[in-house]
Amino acid sequence: MVTPYHISMQQKILALLRPHVVFFREPAVLADSFDSVSSSSDQTGDHPPELRVRQYTFRDAPRIFRLRGSLRLDLPDSLVNESPRLIDLLAAMPFLRRGRPTFIATADGQPVGYVRFSPRRPDGRWVVTEIASSTGVFSPEPVWELMLGYGVRAAGLRGVRRLFARVPAGHALAETMRLNSWVPYASETIFRAERMTPLTRPTHKLRLQEPADMWSVHQLYASSVPRQIQEIEALTSHVWYMERPRRMKRGVRTTVWLLDDEEGIKGYARYTRDAKGGLIDVMVPAGAGRELGALLDGVISRHRQGQSQPIYCALRTYHADLRNELIDRGFSEIGEQDLLIRYTTATARTPIFDPVHFPVELRPAMPRRVPTFLEGQPTDGMS
């Protein structure tokens, strides 16, 4: 039996909960799920806040750190080249944020998510490096969709043609991106090693890359990567330029090793390290397990790491037959991810006009016309 006491207690509980409920008006796909909640807010005169996206500013920094649901992307590169859960303060400076595009999603003035992009050399393509959403009991897909769409438009206005992302396989973000014109084109497995063990001694064919090797490395890329992926990634020979072992931001150092023999370059290994660990990017032709092993043994022997500094390596599916070379040297699988691309431009095709052929007798008679400016004044008697 419901008594007036129970009714008054329910009213008090609803009054306490109502200020903490956040509603989203866009996109329209959530309208059905919020019909029951919106109707109760309309009776009280409240209006659901609108979801908006804007540039990241200084005042957002304290509130960003309180957001939950952050997802680090672009693994394993971001584990070495980026700071965890740290939005660069330079991204908030008007004159410097162009190279650090970061966007914030807000609902009624309160941050509910952010997305961070990283421009990459040499063509300035954008890579999604981190995304976060804090929507409570509601689905984060609308926030992801709006932030990524805003980022694509911002990239297009700056002349960027391609955006890339590496998303954990099976994650809900990957499906949201597919529904918004992000196209998966490959997948890869991430390996991690706490302590690597070389199986052979370094070969004399292993040497540091020189500036003149840029085109040879690009030819190795063309022979090692499927043609369709080459067309999607659209990498040029400038990507492989390395004048000397270079230092990057925050103490990150990169060294490139080549496996060179009489027939040319047979392997490429880029080793990036910092105080937290290291990253090995390898490139060998299909089925070249011995070459991959020689590269790994050379890098391991020349760059010893402490036990507390893990080493990461990503191996794409078209090189899945080489995974044992990594496992034999102390690597273990820690996850899989999908590689996606989003174009900011569409292919423009010239319209094809089909000519219509009329019979000769249907064509109207066309009077013969001759130039008159060569014959002087007209002599028809009218002037």
C-alpha positions as CSV (number, residue, x, y, z in Angstrom):
1,M,0.0,0.0,0.0
2,V,1.4,3.4,-1.1
3,T,1.1,6.0,1.6
4,P,1.6,9.8,1.4
5,Y,4.9,9.2,3.2
6,H,6.2,7.0,0.4
7,I,5.1,9.6,-2.2
8,S,6.8,12.5,-0.5
9,M,10.1,10.4,-0.1
10,Q,10.0,9.6,-3.9
11,Q,9.6,13.3,-4.7
12,K,12.5,14.2,-2.5
13,I,14.8,11.6,-4.1
14,L,13.8,12.8,-7.6
15,A,14.5,16.4,-6.6
16,L,18.0,15.4,-5.5
17,L,18.8,13.4,-8.6
18,R,17.4,15.8,-11.2
19,P,20.3,18.4,-11.1
20,H,22.9,15.6,-11.8
21,V,21.2,14.2,-14.9
22,V,22.9,15.3,-18.2
23,F,20.9,15.0,-21.5
24,F,22.2,15.2,-25.0
25,R,20.2,16.7,-27.8
26,E,22.4,15.6,-30.7
27,P,22.8,13.4,-32.6
28,A,19.2,12.3,-33.3
29,V,19.9,8.6,-32.9
30,L,19.6,9.1,-29.1
31,A,16.2,10.6,-29.2
32,D,14.4,7.3,-28.8
33,S,16.4,6.4,-25.7
34,F,15.9,9.7,-24.0
35,D,12.1,10.2,-24.7
36,S,11.1,9.1,-21.2
37,V,13.7,11.3,-19.5
38,S,13.1,14.3,-21.7
39,S,9.4,14.3,-21.0
40,S,10.0,14.6,-17.2
41,S,12.4,17.5,-17.7
42,D,9.9,19.3,-19.9
43,Q,7.3,19.2,-17.1
44,T,9.7,21.0,-14.8
45,G,10.7,23.6,-17.5
46,D,14.3,22.3,-17.8
47,H,15.9,22.0,-21.3
48,P,18.5,19.4,-22.1
49,P,21.9,20.9,-22.7
50,E,23.3,20.9,-26.2
51,L,26.5,19.0,-27.1
52,R,29.1,21.3,-28.6
53,V,32.8,20.9,-29.7
54,R,35.4,23.7,-29.6
55,Q,39.1,24.3,-29.3
56,Y,41.0,23.4,-26.2
57,T,41.9,26.3,-23.9
58,F,43.8,26.9,-20.7
59,R,40.8,26.9,-18.5
60,D,40.0,23.3,-19.7
61,A,43.2,21.8,-18.2
62,P,42.0,21.3,-14.6
63,R,38.7,19.8,-15.7
64,I,40.2,17.5,-18.4
65,F,42.3,15.6,-15.8
66,R,39.1,14.7,-14.0
67,L,37.5,13.1,-17.0
68,R,37.3,9.3,-17.0
69,G,37.2,7.0,-20.0
70,S,40.4,8.1,-21.7
71,L,41.5,5.8,-24.5
72,R,45.1,6.1,-25.7
73,L,45.4,5.3,-29.4
74,D,48.3,5.0,-31.9
75,L,49.9,2.2,-30.0
76,P,52.7,1.5,-29.5
77,D,54.1,4.8,-30.8
78,S,52.2,6.9,-28.2
79,L,53.7,4.9,-25.4
80,V,57.2,6.3,-26.2
81,N,56.5,9.6,-28.0
82,E,53.6,10.9,-25.8
83,S,53.1,11.5,-22.1
84,P,50.2,9.6,-20.5
85,R,47.0,11.5,-19.8
86,L,48.8,14.8,-20.4
87,I,47.3,17.4,-22.7
88,D,50.1,19.6,-23.9
89,L,49.6,23.1,-22.6
90,L,51.1,24.4,-25.8
91,A,47.9,23.1,-27.5
92,A,46.0,25.9,-25.7
93,M,48.2,28.8,-27.0
94,P,46.7,30.5,-30.1
95,F,50.0,30.7,-32.0
96,L,51.2,27.1,-31.3
97,R,48.1,25.0,-31.1
98,R,48.1,24.6,-34.9
99,G,50.7,21.8,-34.5
100,R,48.8,20.2,-31.6
101,P,45.1,20.1,-32.6
102,T,43.0,19.2,-29.5
103,F,39.2,19.6,-29.3
104,I,36.8,19.6,-26.3
105,A,33.2,18.4,-26.2
106,T,31.0,20.2,-23.7
107,A,27.4,19.8,-22.5
108,D,25.9,22.8,-20.8
109,G,29.4,24.2,-20.4
110,Q,30.8,21.1,-18.7
111,P,33.5,19.0,-20.5
112,V,32.3,15.6,-21.4
113,G,35.2,14.5,-23.7
114,Y,38.2,15.5,-25.7
115,V,40.1,14.2,-28.7
116,R,43.7,14.8,-29.6
117,F,45.4,14.7,-33.0
118,S,49.1,14.6,-33.9
119,P,50.3,16.0,-37.3
120,R,53.0,13.9,-38.9
121,R,55.7,14.6,-41.3
122,P,56.2,15.1,-44.2
123,D,52.7,15.9,-45.5
124,G,51.1,17.0,-42.3
125,R,48.6,14.1,-42.0
126,W,46.7,13.8,-38.7
127,V,46.8,10.8,-36.4
128,V,44.3,10.3,-33.6
129,T,46.4,9.8,-30.5
130,E,43.9,10.0,-27.6
131,I,40.2,10.2,-27.1
132,A,38.1,10.4,-23.9
133,S,34.4,10.7,-23.0
134,S,32.7,10.9,-19.7
135,T,29.0,10.5,-20.1
136,G,28.0,8.6,-17.0
137,V,25.4,6.0,-17.7
138,F,24.9,7.2,-21.3
139,S,26.6,5.8,-24.3
140,P,29.9,7.6,-25.3
141,E,29.3,7.0,-29.1
142,P,27.5,10.4,-29.7
143,V,30.4,12.3,-28.1
144,W,33.0,10.3,-30.1
145,E,31.1,10.9,-33.3
146,L,30.8,14.6,-32.9
147,M,34.4,15.2,-31.8
148,L,35.8,13.1,-34.7
149,G,33.6,14.8,-37.2
150,Y,34.7,18.2,-35.9
151,G,38.3,17.1,-36.2
152,V,37.8,15.9,-39.8
153,R,36.3,19.3,-40.8
154,A,39.1,21.2,-39.0
155,A,41.7,19.0,-40.8
156,G,40.1,19.6,-44.1
157,L,40.0,23.4,-43.7
158,R,43.8,23.2,-43.0
159,G,44.5,21.3,-46.2
160,V,44.9,17.9,-44.7
161,R,43.8,15.1,-47.0
162,R,44.1,12.0,-44.8
163,L,43.5,11.2,-41.1
164,F,44.7,7.9,-39.6
165,A,43.9,6.0,-36.4
166,R,44.9,2.8,-34.7
167,V,42.1,1.4,-32.5
168,P,42.0,-1.7,-30.4
169,A,40.3,-4.5,-32.2
170,G,36.7,-5.0,-31.2
171,H,36.4,-1.7,-29.4
172,A,33.2,0.2,-29.7
173,L,35.1,3.2,-31.0
174,A,36.2,1.2,-34.1
175,E,32.5,0.6,-35.0
176,T,31.6,4.2,-34.5
177,M,34.4,5.3,-36.8
178,R,33.3,2.8,-39.5
179,L,29.8,4.3,-39.4
180,N,31.3,7.7,-39.9
181,S,33.3,7.0,-43.1
182,W,36.5,5.7,-41.4
183,V,37.7,2.8,-43.5
184,P,39.8,-0.1,-42.0
185,Y,42.6,-1.1,-44.3
186,A,44.9,-3.3,-42.1
187,S,45.4,-4.8,-38.7
188,E,48.4,-5.5,-36.5
189,T,49.5,-7.3,-33.4
190,I,51.4,-5.5,-30.6
191,F,54.3,-7.3,-28.9
192,R,56.1,-6.4,-25.7
193,A,59.4,-7.6,-24.2
194,E,60.7,-6.9,-20.7
195,R,64.1,-8.5,-21.5
196,M,65.2,-9.4,-25.0
197,T,67.6,-12.1,-25.7
198,P,69.6,-12.2,-29.0
199,L,70.0,-15.6,-30.6
200,T,72.9,-14.8,-32.9
201,R,75.8,-12.4,-33.0
202,P,75.3,-9.1,-34.9
203,T,76.2,-9.5,-38.6
204,H,78.7,-7.2,-40.3
205,K,75.9,-6.4,-42.9
206,L,74.1,-4.3,-40.3
207,R,74.9,-0.6,-40.5
208,L,73.5,2.8,-39.7
209,Q,71.4,4.5,-42.2
210,E,72.9,7.3,-44.3
211,P,71.2,10.2,-46.1
212,A,71.9,8.6,-49.5
213,D,69.9,5.5,-48.4
214,M,66.5,7.3,-48.5
215,W,65.5,6.0,-52.0
216,S,66.7,2.5,-51.3
217,V,64.6,2.3,-48.2
218,H,61.6,3.4,-50.1
219,Q,62.2,0.7,-52.7
220,L,62.3,-1.8,-49.8
221,Y,59.0,-0.4,-48.6
222,A,57.5,-0.9,-52.1
223,S,58.6,-4.5,-52.2
224,S,57.5,-5.3,-48.6
225,V,54.1,-3.7,-48.3
226,P,51.0,-4.8,-50.4
227,R,50.2,-2.4,-53.2
228,Q,46.8,-1.5,-51.9
229,I,48.2,-0.4,-48.5
230,Q,50.9,1.7,-50.3
231,E,48.2,3.6,-52.1
232,I,46.3,4.2,-48.9
233,E,49.2,5.3,-46.8
234,A,50.7,7.4,-49.7
235,L,54.2,7.5,-48.2
236,T,57.0,9.2,-50.1
237,S,60.7,8.7,-49.9
238,H,61.0,11.7,-47.6
239,V,59.5,9.7,-44.7
240,W,62.7,7.6,-44.6
241,Y,65.1,10.5,-44.4
242,M,67.6,10.2,-41.6
243,E,70.7,12.4,-41.6
244,R,72.0,11.2,-38.2
245,P,70.7,9.6,-35.0
246,R,68.3,12.4,-33.9
247,R,66.8,13.5,-30.6
248,M,63.2,14.2,-30.5
249,K,61.0,16.0,-27.9
250,R,61.4,15.1,-24.2
251,G,64.6,13.2,-24.6
252,V,63.3,10.7,-27.2
253,R,66.1,9.4,-29.4
254,T,65.8,7.6,-32.7
255,T,68.4,5.4,-34.5
256,V,67.9,3.6,-37.8
257,W,69.7,0.4,-38.8
258,L,69.8,-1.2,-42.3
259,L,70.6,-4.8,-43.3
260,D,72.7,-4.3,-46.4
261,D,74.2,-7.0,-48.6
262,E,75.5,-7.2,-52.2
263,E,72.0,-7.2,-53.7
264,G,70.9,-4.1,-51.8
265,I,69.0,-3.3,-48.6
266,K,67.2,-6.3,-47.2
267,G,65.9,-5.0,-43.9
268,Y,65.1,-1.8,-42.0
269,A,64.8,-1.3,-38.3
270,R,64.0,2.1,-36.5
271,Y,64.7,2.0,-32.8
272,T,63.1,4.8,-30.7
273,R,63.8,5.0,-27.0
274,D,63.3,7.2,-24.0
275,A,63.4,6.9,-20.2
276,K,60.2,4.7,-20.2
277,G,61.2,2.2,-22.8
278,G,61.8,1.6,-26.5
279,L,60.0,0.9,-29.8
280,I,61.3,-1.1,-32.7
281,D,59.8,-0.6,-36.2
282,V,60.9,-3.2,-38.6
283,M,60.4,-3.7,-42.4
284,V,61.5,-6.7,-44.3
285,P,60.1,-8.5,-47.5
286,A,57.5,-11.1,-47.1
287,G,58.9,-14.4,-45.7
288,A,62.2,-12.9,-44.7
289,G,62.4,-14.4,-41.3
290,R,66.2,-14.7,-41.2
291,E,66.6,-11.0,-42.1
292,L,64.1,-10.0,-39.4
293,G,66.0,-12.1,-36.9
294,A,69.4,-10.5,-37.9
295,L,67.8,-7.0,-37.4
296,L,66.4,-7.8,-34.0
297,D,69.6,-9.4,-32.8
298,G,71.6,-6.4,-34.0
299,V,69.3,-3.9,-32.3
300,I,69.2,-5.9,-29.0
301,S,73.0,-6.2,-28.9
302,R,73.7,-2.5,-29.5
303,H,71.0,-1.1,-27.3
304,R,70.8,-2.9,-24.0
305,Q,67.7,-2.0,-21.9
306,G,67.1,-2.4,-18.2
307,Q,64.5,-4.9,-17.0
308,S,62.1,-2.1,-16.0
309,Q,62.1,-0.6,-19.5
310,P,59.9,-2.6,-21.9
311,I,60.4,-2.8,-25.7
312,Y,57.4,-2.7,-28.0
313,C,57.0,-3.9,-31.6
314,A,54.0,-4.0,-33.9
315,L,53.7,-6.6,-36.6
316,R,51.0,-6.3,-39.3
317,T,48.9,-9.3,-40.5
318,Y,50.7,-9.6,-43.8
319,H,53.8,-10.4,-41.8
320,A,52.1,-12.7,-39.4
321,D,54.4,-15.6,-40.4
322,L,57.3,-13.8,-38.8
323,R,55.8,-13.6,-35.3
324,N,58.0,-16.5,-34.1
325,E,61.1,-14.5,-34.7
326,L,59.8,-12.0,-32.0
327,I,58.6,-14.7,-29.6
328,D,61.9,-16.5,-29.7
329,R,63.6,-13.3,-28.5
330,G,61.4,-12.7,-25.5
331,F,58.4,-10.8,-27.0
332,S,54.9,-11.7,-26.1
333,E,51.6,-10.6,-27.7
334,I,49.6,-8.0,-25.7
335,G,46.9,-7.0,-28.1
336,E,45.6,-6.4,-31.6
337,Q,44.4,-3.2,-33.3
338,D,42.8,-2.0,-36.5
339,L,44.3,0.6,-38.8
340,L,41.7,3.1,-40.2
341,I,41.9,6.0,-42.6
342,R,39.5,8.9,-43.2
343,Y,39.7,11.1,-46.3
344,T,38.8,14.7,-46.2
345,T,38.3,14.8,-50.0
346,A,36.2,12.8,-52.4
347,T,37.2,11.6,-55.8
348,A,35.9,14.0,-58.4
349,R,34.9,12.4,-61.7
350,T,34.2,14.2,-64.9
351,P,30.6,13.8,-66.0
352,I,30.2,11.8,-69.1
353,F,27.9,13.4,-71.7
354,D,26.3,11.0,-74.1
355,P,25.8,12.7,-77.5
356,V,22.3,12.5,-79.0
357,H,22.4,11.8,-82.8
358,F,19.7,13.4,-84.9
359,P,18.9,12.3,-88.5
360,V,20.0,14.9,-91.1
361,E,16.4,15.7,-92.1
362,L,15.4,16.6,-88.5
363,R,18.1,19.3,-88.1
364,P,16.9,22.8,-88.8
365,A,18.4,24.6,-91.7
366,M,21.2,26.8,-90.6
367,P,21.8,29.9,-92.7
368,R,25.2,30.5,-94.0
369,R,27.0,33.3,-92.2
370,V,30.0,35.2,-93.4
371,P,32.0,37.9,-91.6
372,T,30.9,41.4,-92.4
373,F,33.6,43.4,-90.8
374,L,35.9,42.6,-93.7
375,E,33.5,43.9,-96.4
376,G,33.0,47.5,-95.4
377,Q,29.6,49.1,-94.8
378,P,26.4,47.2,-95.4
379,T,24.7,47.9,-98.8
380,D,21.1,46.8,-98.2
381,G,19.7,50.3,-98.7
382,M,18.7,50.8,-95.1
383,S,21.5,53.3,-94.3
